[in-house]
Amino acid sequence: MDIQILIIEDDVEINQLVARYLNKEGFHTHSVYNGKEALSYLSNHEYQLIILDLMLPKVDGQEILRKIREKKTTPVIILSARDREMDKILGLGLGADDYMTKPFTIGELIARVKAQLRRYMDFNSDTAQAEPKIFKHGDLELHTGTYEVTLGGQKKLLTAKEYSILKLFLANPTRVFSKSQIFQAIWQEESMADDNTVMVHINRLRTKIEPDVSNPVYIQTVWGFGYKLGEEC
């Protein structure tokens, strides 16, 4: 399968550098330099991964990320000069799968691209080939055959990582997971365990499936340790 990667970066030098090295790795890249152009490409093409700068002319990166997550689960790596922790939390909260700050090394970027693609392609392959299964918990249903989650019969659009986190809990209904255990299971990067990343994704998942985010019933916090699936209601 040809891997198509969209690079949304207004710095021409950085954009072309990233494209050149990704092309050397055998990927096919499209480069765009402003938000308006990016939205046009996203409407007319399918990509397996998106590299996104936040500070873009015409339409900013945050708005583009919101648009992507309205319809797509494509992995998104943010590449930004904004290096504050809150910027990273915001980016992940909007639906990014990874966040890299500038300046960066091209070797680390390539490694992260490959890691995201491997998980995304493995996830889609497993979903397509595995025997379909339906997990039910109260009004919540997860269908592995169709990659569909419903709450009270209403479809919920989850990203690949949100889906994987929810599936992890539904498949292990009595287990309590620490943040590092969730990170290792979903991101598979033990040496890079990031509690904030887990917390952001859990919070984003809760906004989509919990009737009351301030009083979660499906993904509950176990204070001092981590999270668990709530009692069936």
C-alpha positions as CSV (number, residue, x, y, z in Angstrom):
1,M,0.0,0.0,0.0
2,D,1.3,3.5,-0.9
3,I,1.5,5.6,2.2
4,Q,0.3,9.2,1.6
5,I,1.5,11.9,4.0
6,L,0.2,15.5,4.1
7,I,2.7,18.1,5.4
8,I,1.0,21.3,6.5
9,E,3.8,23.7,7.3
10,D,4.2,27.4,6.1
11,D,8.0,27.4,6.5
12,V,9.1,26.4,3.0
13,E,12.5,25.2,4.1
14,I,11.2,23.0,6.9
15,N,8.3,21.7,4.7
16,Q,10.7,20.7,1.9
17,L,13.2,19.2,4.3
18,V,10.6,17.0,5.9
19,A,9.2,16.0,2.5
20,R,12.6,15.1,1.1
21,Y,13.5,12.8,4.0
22,L,10.1,11.1,4.0
23,N,10.3,10.5,0.3
24,K,13.7,8.9,0.9
25,E,11.9,6.5,3.3
26,G,9.5,5.5,0.5
27,F,6.5,7.6,1.5
28,H,4.5,9.8,-0.8
29,T,4.2,13.4,0.4
30,H,2.0,16.3,-0.4
31,S,3.2,19.7,0.8
32,V,0.9,22.7,1.6
33,Y,1.8,26.0,3.1
34,N,-1.4,27.6,4.5
35,G,-4.5,26.4,6.2
36,K,-6.9,27.2,3.4
37,E,-4.9,25.0,1.0
38,A,-4.7,22.3,3.6
39,L,-8.5,22.1,4.0
40,S,-8.9,21.8,0.2
41,Y,-6.4,18.9,0.1
42,L,-8.1,17.2,3.0
43,S,-11.5,17.4,1.3
44,N,-10.2,15.8,-1.9
45,H,-7.6,13.3,-0.8
46,E,-7.1,10.5,1.7
47,Y,-3.9,10.4,3.8
48,Q,-2.5,7.8,6.2
49,L,-0.7,10.5,8.3
50,I,-0.7,14.3,8.7
51,I,2.1,16.5,9.9
52,L,0.6,19.8,11.1
53,D,2.1,23.1,12.2
54,L,-0.2,25.2,14.5
55,M,0.8,28.7,13.4
56,L,-0.4,28.8,9.8
57,P,-1.7,31.7,7.6
58,K,-5.4,31.9,6.5
59,V,-6.6,29.1,8.8
60,D,-4.7,28.1,11.9
61,G,-3.6,24.6,12.8
62,Q,-6.1,24.2,15.7
63,E,-9.0,24.8,13.4
64,I,-7.6,22.4,10.9
65,L,-7.2,19.8,13.6
66,R,-10.8,20.3,14.7
67,K,-12.0,19.8,11.1
68,I,-9.9,16.6,10.7
69,R,-11.4,15.1,13.9
70,E,-15.0,15.8,12.8
71,K,-14.7,13.1,10.2
72,K,-11.3,11.3,10.3
73,T,-9.2,9.2,12.6
74,T,-6.0,9.7,10.6
75,P,-2.9,10.1,12.8
76,V,-1.8,13.7,13.3
77,I,1.6,14.8,14.4
78,I,1.8,18.4,15.5
79,L,5.1,20.1,14.6
80,S,5.2,23.5,16.4
81,A,7.4,26.2,17.9
82,R,5.0,26.4,20.8
83,D,6.8,24.4,23.5
84,R,4.8,25.1,26.7
85,E,3.2,22.1,28.4
86,M,-0.2,23.7,28.0
87,D,0.2,24.0,24.3
88,K,1.0,20.3,24.1
89,I,-2.0,19.4,26.3
90,L,-4.3,21.6,24.1
91,G,-3.0,20.0,20.9
92,L,-3.5,16.5,22.3
93,G,-6.9,17.5,23.7
94,L,-8.0,18.6,20.2
95,G,-7.2,15.2,18.8
96,A,-3.5,15.1,17.9
97,D,-1.7,11.8,18.3
98,D,1.8,13.2,18.9
99,Y,3.4,16.6,19.5
100,M,6.9,17.6,18.6
101,T,8.5,21.0,19.2
102,K,10.8,23.0,17.0
103,P,13.8,22.8,16.7
104,F,13.6,19.0,16.1
105,T,15.9,16.3,14.7
106,I,14.8,14.8,11.4
107,G,15.7,11.3,12.8
108,E,13.3,11.6,15.7
109,L,10.5,12.9,13.4
110,I,11.0,9.9,11.0
111,A,10.9,7.5,13.9
112,R,7.7,9.0,15.3
113,V,6.1,9.0,11.8
114,K,6.9,5.3,11.4
115,A,5.6,4.5,14.9
116,Q,2.3,6.3,14.3
117,L,1.9,4.6,10.9
118,R,2.8,1.2,12.3
119,R,0.1,1.4,15.0
120,Y,-2.5,2.9,12.6
121,M,-1.9,0.3,9.9
122,D,-1.8,-2.6,12.4
123,F,-4.9,-1.3,14.1
124,N,-6.8,-1.2,10.8
125,S,-5.5,-4.6,9.8
126,D,-6.6,-6.1,13.1
127,T,-10.0,-4.5,12.8
128,A,-10.5,-5.9,9.3
129,Q,-9.2,-9.4,9.9
130,A,-10.1,-10.3,13.4
131,E,-13.3,-12.1,14.2
132,P,-15.9,-9.3,14.8
133,K,-16.9,-8.9,18.4
134,I,-19.3,-6.6,20.2
135,F,-18.4,-5.3,23.7
136,K,-21.5,-4.1,25.7
137,H,-21.5,-2.2,28.9
138,G,-24.7,-0.5,29.9
139,D,-25.8,1.7,27.0
140,L,-22.3,1.6,25.5
141,E,-21.5,-0.7,22.6
142,L,-18.2,-1.2,20.7
143,H,-18.2,-3.2,17.5
144,T,-14.8,-4.4,16.5
145,G,-16.0,-5.5,13.0
146,T,-17.1,-2.0,12.0
147,Y,-14.9,0.1,14.3
148,E,-18.1,1.7,15.6
149,V,-19.0,2.9,19.1
150,T,-22.6,3.7,20.0
151,L,-24.1,5.1,23.2
152,G,-27.8,4.5,23.6
153,G,-27.9,3.7,19.9
154,Q,-26.2,7.0,18.9
155,K,-22.9,6.7,17.0
156,K,-19.8,8.3,18.6
157,L,-16.9,9.3,16.4
158,L,-13.7,8.3,18.2
159,T,-10.1,8.6,17.1
160,A,-8.0,5.4,16.8
161,K,-6.4,5.9,20.2
162,E,-9.7,6.8,21.9
163,Y,-11.2,3.6,20.4
164,S,-8.2,1.6,21.6
165,I,-8.4,3.0,25.1
166,L,-12.1,2.2,25.4
167,K,-11.6,-1.3,24.0
168,L,-8.8,-1.9,26.5
169,F,-11.2,-1.2,29.4
170,L,-14.1,-3.1,27.9
171,A,-11.9,-6.2,27.2
172,N,-10.6,-6.1,30.8
173,P,-13.7,-5.0,32.8
174,T,-12.4,-5.9,36.3
175,R,-8.8,-4.5,35.9
176,V,-7.4,-1.2,37.2
177,F,-4.9,0.3,34.8
178,S,-2.2,2.8,35.8
179,K,-1.4,5.7,33.5
180,S,1.9,4.1,32.5
181,Q,0.2,0.7,31.8
182,I,-2.3,2.5,29.5
183,F,0.5,4.3,27.8
184,Q,2.5,1.2,27.2
185,A,-0.6,-0.7,25.9
186,I,-1.8,2.0,23.5
187,W,1.4,3.9,22.5
188,Q,3.8,0.9,23.1
189,E,6.6,3.2,24.1
190,E,7.5,2.3,27.7
191,S,10.6,4.5,27.8
192,M,8.6,7.6,26.8
193,A,5.6,7.1,29.2
194,D,3.7,10.4,29.5
195,D,1.0,10.7,32.1
196,N,-0.3,14.0,30.7
197,T,-0.9,12.3,27.3
198,V,-2.9,9.6,28.9
199,M,-4.9,12.1,31.0
200,V,-5.7,14.2,27.9
201,H,-6.9,11.2,25.9
202,I,-9.0,9.9,28.8
203,N,-10.6,13.3,29.3
204,R,-11.4,13.6,25.5
205,L,-12.9,10.1,25.5
206,R,-15.0,11.0,28.5
207,T,-16.5,14.0,26.7
208,K,-17.7,11.7,24.0
209,I,-19.2,8.8,26.0
210,E,-20.0,10.1,29.5
211,P,-23.5,11.5,30.2
212,D,-21.9,13.7,32.8
213,V,-18.2,14.3,32.4
214,S,-17.9,15.6,36.0
215,N,-19.3,12.4,37.3
216,P,-18.0,9.6,34.9
217,V,-19.7,6.2,35.0
218,Y,-17.9,4.4,32.2
219,I,-14.2,5.3,32.7
220,Q,-13.7,5.9,36.4
221,T,-10.7,7.3,38.3
222,V,-9.0,5.2,40.9
223,W,-7.4,7.9,43.0
224,G,-3.7,7.3,43.5
225,F,-3.4,4.7,40.8
226,G,-5.2,5.1,37.5
227,Y,-8.5,4.2,35.8
228,K,-11.0,1.4,35.5
229,L,-14.2,0.5,33.8
230,G,-17.2,1.6,36.0
231,E,-19.8,-0.7,37.3
232,E,-22.4,-1.6,34.6
233,C,-25.4,0.7,34.8
